[in-house]
Amino acid sequence: MKYTTLPNSDVKVSKICLGTMTFGNQNSAHDANEQMNYALENGVNFFDTAELYPVPATASSYADTEKIIGNWMNEKANRKDIVLATKIAGPGDYTKHIRTNGFSKKALFEAVDGSLKRLKTDYIDLFQLHWPERITNTFGIRGFKYSNEEKWKENFETVLQSLKELIDKGKIRQVGLSNENPWGFMKFLELSKKQLPKMITIQNPYNLLNRLFEIGNAEVCIRENTGLLAYSPLGFGMLSGKYLNGNMPEDSRLKLFPTLKRFSSNESMKATQLYMEIALRHNLSLTQMSLAFVNSRPFVTSNIIGASKLCQLKENIESIQVDLSDEILSEIEKVHEMNPNPAP
């Protein structure tokens, strides 16, 4: 395994992070325990979860993923070996079963205390805001469209003040963002100069089918000493190649949850085929090449992999040993230039 540190900290994390959003839905508690055991045994010390998980989010399964992780850490007595990240759910139609008061002080304190209880721990290493409260372009929306009906009032400083209280109480150690855009990212970073907590990471999608992060946020990471925690590096499994040629494996994510179409457009399929041809020419699996590409980016702190099977997890973790040649990277760029970001 290769390691780095969370920016602006001395917290050592594996370059591969174990994503857990399938725990409690696609993966049983037994499956999840096997994955966590295997990941830790193979050098992965960074685990990412959220109160919203498992996904798709439902009231009946709310926070089941955190409970599974908490029970496992409690049984193994290994909390000291794990760098643990979780998130407060942002406002939205599919989070009304959680709460409806956004990132208010009450909401933040409630979310942290709930996560601590479920995770059976005294502290959270990295606490993240799952997505912005304001209306902005997220999930499948390429451009920003302003709505004059928006009721959100700017509250970045208030949010940071509440997070500072939670840090001072020892409940959380570091803070980060998720699904954020450059404007919000920079607002938080500028306000941190008022002796408020700095958002040291941003967890956004990043893969060969969606490199929108490079347009603005990547520069912020480099110049402000922050880091990307890249999620969906395989685009819901699309970049494993298993959906090519009309294939739809029975137990696959897209078969089980057909509404999750973010990475499965015709354009994404065409680009995936071209990336597959590059991988085959260089004796790599598409999975290896796709993950190695993300691992190689200078603004990436850790690559959040997810798997429904242990064999998939093994291949994902082993991608850390794959280095892409300049030739391969050049071929990848040519495909990207022909078909840029087909899955926003």
C-alpha positions in Angstrom: 0.0 0.0 0.0 1.0 3.6 -0.5 0.3 6.3 2.0 -0.1 10.0 2.1 -1.4 12.4 4.8 -4.6 14.4 5.0 -3.6 17.9 4.0 -2.7 20.3 6.8 -2.4 17.4 9.2 -0.2 14.6 10.3 -2.9 12.0 9.8 -1.5 9.2 7.7 -4.0 7.6 5.3 -3.8 4.9 2.6 -4.0 6.1 -0.9 -6.8 3.6 -1.4 -9.8 4.4 0.9 -12.5 1.8 1.5 -15.9 3.1 0.5 -18.9 1.6 2.3 -22.1 2.8 0.8 -23.1 -0.7 -0.2 -22.9 -2.0 3.4 -26.4 -2.9 4.6 -28.0 -3.1 1.2 -26.0 -4.7 -1.6 -23.6 -6.2 1.0 -24.8 -7.9 4.2 -23.1 -7.3 7.6 -21.1 -10.5 7.0 -20.0 -9.3 3.6 -19.0 -5.9 5.0 -17.0 -7.5 7.8 -15.1 -9.6 5.3 -14.3 -6.5 3.2 -13.2 -4.5 6.2 -11.0 -7.4 7.4 -9.4 -7.8 4.0 -8.9 -4.1 3.5 -7.2 -3.6 6.8 -5.0 -6.7 6.4 -3.8 -5.3 3.0 -2.9 -1.8 4.3 -6.1 0.1 3.8 -6.5 2.2 7.0 -8.9 4.9 5.7 -12.6 4.1 5.7 -15.3 6.5 4.4 -19.0 6.3 5.3 -22.0 8.6 5.9 -25.1 8.8 8.0 -27.1 8.6 4.7 -25.7 5.2 3.7 -26.5 2.6 2.4 -27.4 4.0 -1.0 -30.1 4.2 -2.3 -31.1 6.0 0.9 -34.3 5.0 2.6 -35.9 5.7 6.0 -35.9 2.0 6.8 -32.1 1.6 6.2 -31.0 4.9 7.6 -27.5 4.8 9.0 -27.3 1.0 8.8 -23.8 1.3 7.3 -22.4 3.2 10.3 -23.9 0.6 12.6 -22.2 -2.2 10.8 -18.8 -0.4 10.9 -19.3 0.5 14.6 -20.1 -3.1 15.5 -17.1 -4.4 13.6 -14.7 -1.9 15.2 -16.1 -2.7 18.6 -15.7 -6.5 18.1 -12.2 -6.2 16.7 -11.1 -3.4 19.2 -9.2 -1.8 16.3 -10.5 1.8 16.3 -6.9 3.1 16.7 -5.9 1.4 13.4 -8.6 3.2 11.4 -8.8 6.7 10.0 -12.6 7.2 10.0 -14.5 9.6 7.8 -18.2 10.2 7.8 -20.7 12.8 6.6 -23.8 14.8 7.6 -26.5 14.5 5.0 -27.3 17.7 3.2 -30.9 18.9 2.5 -32.8 17.3 -0.3 -36.0 15.4 -1.2 -34.4 12.0 -0.4 -33.0 13.1 3.0 -36.2 14.4 4.6 -36.4 11.2 6.7 -33.2 12.3 8.4 -33.8 16.0 9.1 -34.9 19.2 7.4 -32.7 21.9 9.1 -29.7 21.7 6.9 -26.3 22.5 8.5 -27.7 24.5 11.4 -25.8 24.2 14.7 -28.5 21.8 16.0 -28.3 19.7 12.9 -24.5 19.4 13.0 -24.4 18.5 16.7 -27.2 16.0 16.2 -25.5 14.4 13.2 -22.1 14.1 15.0 -23.6 12.7 18.2 -25.6 10.2 16.2 -22.6 9.1 14.1 -20.4 8.7 17.3 -23.1 6.5 18.9 -23.6 4.3 15.9 -19.8 4.0 15.1 -19.2 3.3 18.8 -16.3 5.7 19.0 -15.4 8.9 20.9 -14.2 10.8 17.8 -14.5 11.1 14.1 -11.2 11.7 12.2 -12.8 13.5 9.2 -16.3 15.0 9.3 -17.7 16.1 5.9 -20.7 18.1 4.7 -22.3 15.7 2.2 -23.3 18.4 -0.4 -24.1 22.1 -0.4 -27.3 23.5 1.2 -27.6 26.1 -1.7 -28.9 25.3 -5.2 -26.0 24.6 -7.4 -25.0 22.2 -10.2 -24.5 18.7 -8.8 -25.3 15.1 -9.9 -25.7 15.1 -13.7 -26.0 18.9 -14.1 -23.2 20.4 -16.2 -23.9 24.1 -15.8 -25.1 26.4 -13.0 -28.6 27.8 -13.3 -29.6 30.4 -10.8 -33.1 30.4 -9.3 -34.5 33.6 -7.8 -36.8 31.4 -5.7 -33.8 30.1 -3.6 -34.4 30.6 0.1 -30.9 29.8 1.3 -29.0 32.5 3.1 -25.2 32.4 3.1 -24.1 30.8 6.4 -20.5 29.5 5.8 -19.1 31.3 8.8 -21.8 30.0 11.1 -21.2 26.4 9.9 -17.5 26.7 10.6 -18.1 28.2 14.0 -20.3 25.2 14.9 -17.6 22.8 13.5 -15.0 24.5 15.6 -17.1 23.9 18.7 -17.2 20.2 17.8 -13.5 20.1 17.3 -12.9 21.9 20.6 -15.0 19.3 22.3 -12.8 16.5 20.8 -15.7 15.0 18.9 -14.2 15.6 15.4 -10.6 16.2 14.3 -10.7 17.5 10.8 -13.4 18.8 8.4 -14.1 18.4 4.7 -16.6 18.9 2.0 -18.4 16.7 -0.5 -20.0 17.4 -3.9 -18.9 21.0 -3.6 -18.1 23.5 -6.4 -15.2 25.9 -6.6 -17.2 28.9 -5.3 -18.3 27.2 -2.1 -14.9 25.5 -1.6 -13.1 28.9 -1.8 -15.6 30.6 0.5 -15.0 28.0 3.2 -11.2 28.3 2.7 -11.2 32.1 2.9 -13.2 32.1 6.1 -10.9 29.6 7.7 -8.3 32.4 7.9 -10.5 33.9 10.7 -9.1 31.2 13.0 -11.8 28.8 12.0 -11.4 25.2 10.8 -10.1 24.6 7.3 -11.8 22.3 4.9 -8.9 20.0 4.2 -10.5 17.6 1.7 -13.3 17.6 -0.8 -15.0 14.4 -1.8 -16.3 14.6 -5.4 -16.8 12.2 -8.3 -13.7 11.7 -10.4 -13.1 9.0 -13.0 -12.3 8.6 -16.7 -16.0 9.4 -17.6 -16.2 12.4 -15.3 -13.2 14.7 -15.0 -15.1 17.9 -14.3 -13.1 18.2 -11.1 -10.2 19.3 -13.2 -12.0 22.4 -14.5 -11.8 24.4 -11.2 -11.5 22.4 -8.0 -8.2 20.7 -9.0 -6.5 24.1 -9.0 -8.0 24.9 -5.7 -6.6 21.7 -4.2 -3.1 22.3 -5.5 -2.9 26.0 -4.6 -4.7 25.8 -1.2 -3.1 22.6 0.0 -6.3 20.6 0.1 -7.0 17.2 -1.4 -9.6 15.3 -3.4 -11.1 12.1 -2.0 -12.2 10.7 -5.3 -15.5 8.8 -5.3 -17.0 6.6 -8.0 -13.5 6.0 -9.6 -15.1 3.1 -11.6 -18.4 5.0 -12.4 -20.7 2.5 -10.6 -18.8 -0.3 -12.1 -19.1 1.0 -15.7 -15.3 1.3 -15.9 -14.8 -2.3 -15.0 -16.1 -3.1 -18.5 -18.8 -5.5 -17.2 -21.6 -3.6 -18.9 -20.1 -3.5 -22.4 -21.8 -5.2 -25.3 -25.2 -5.1 -23.7 -24.2 -7.1 -20.7 -26.1 -6.6 -17.4 -24.9 -9.0 -14.7 -27.7 -10.2 -12.5 -26.2 -9.0 -9.2 -24.7 -5.8 -10.6 -25.5 -2.4 -9.2 -27.2 -1.2 -12.4 -29.3 -4.3 -12.5 -30.4 -4.0 -8.9 -30.9 -0.2 -9.0 -31.8 0.7 -12.6 -32.5 4.4 -11.6 -28.8 4.9 -10.9 -28.0 5.9 -14.5 -25.4 8.6 -14.0 -22.6 6.7 -15.7 -24.5 4.5 -18.2 -25.4 6.8 -21.1 -24.7 5.9 -24.7 -21.8 8.3 -24.7 -20.4 6.8 -21.6 -20.6 3.4 -23.1 -18.8 4.5 -26.2 -16.0 6.1 -24.2 -15.7 3.0 -22.0 -15.2 0.8 -25.1 -12.4 3.0 -26.2 -10.8 3.0 -22.8 -11.1 -0.8 -22.7 -9.2 -1.0 -26.0 -6.4 1.0 -24.5 -6.2 -1.3 -21.5 -6.2 -4.4 -23.6 -3.4 -3.1 -25.8 -1.3 -2.7 -22.7 -2.2 -5.9 -21.0 -4.1 -4.3 -18.2 -7.7 -4.8 -17.0 -9.9 -1.7 -17.5 -10.4 -1.7 -13.7 -6.7 -1.5 -13.1 -6.2 1.3 -15.7 -9.1 3.3 -14.5 -8.1 3.2 -10.8 -4.4 3.7 -11.6 -5.3 6.9 -13.5 -7.1 8.3 -10.5 -4.3 7.2 -8.2 -1.8 9.1 -10.3 -3.4 12.6 -10.1 -1.4 15.1 -8.0 -4.5 16.6 -6.5 -5.9 13.2 -5.2 -5.3 12.5 -1.6 -7.1 9.1 -1.6 -9.1 7.1 -4.0 -12.4 5.8 -2.6 -13.0 2.3 -4.0 -16.1 0.2 -3.4 -16.9 -3.4 -4.2 -19.8 -5.8 -3.8 -17.5 -8.9 -3.9 -14.2 -9.7 -2.3 -12.5 -10.5 -5.6 -13.4 -7.0 -6.8 -12.0 -5.5 -3.7 -8.8 -7.4 -4.2 -8.3 -6.1 -7.7 -9.2 -2.6 -6.6 -6.6 -2.5 -3.8 -4.0 -4.0 -6.1 -4.4 -1.1 -8.5 -2.1 0.9 -6.2 0.8 -1.1 -7.7 0.0 -0.2 -11.3 1.9 2.8 -12.8 0.7 4.1 -16.1 3.3 4.9 -18.8 3.3 8.2 -20.6 2.1 6.3 -23.7 -1.0 5.0 -21.9 -1.7 8.5 -20.4 -1.4 10.0 -23.9 -3.9 7.5 -25.3 -6.3 8.2 -22.5 -6.1 12.0 -23.2 -6.9 11.4 -26.8 -10.1 9.6 -25.9 -11.0 12.3 -23.4 -10.5 15.0 -26.0 -12.9 13.2 -28.3 -15.5 12.5 -25.7 -15.0 14.7 -22.6 -16.9 14.0 -19.5 -19.9 12.0 -20.8 -21.1 11.4 -17.3 -21.4 14.8 -15.4 
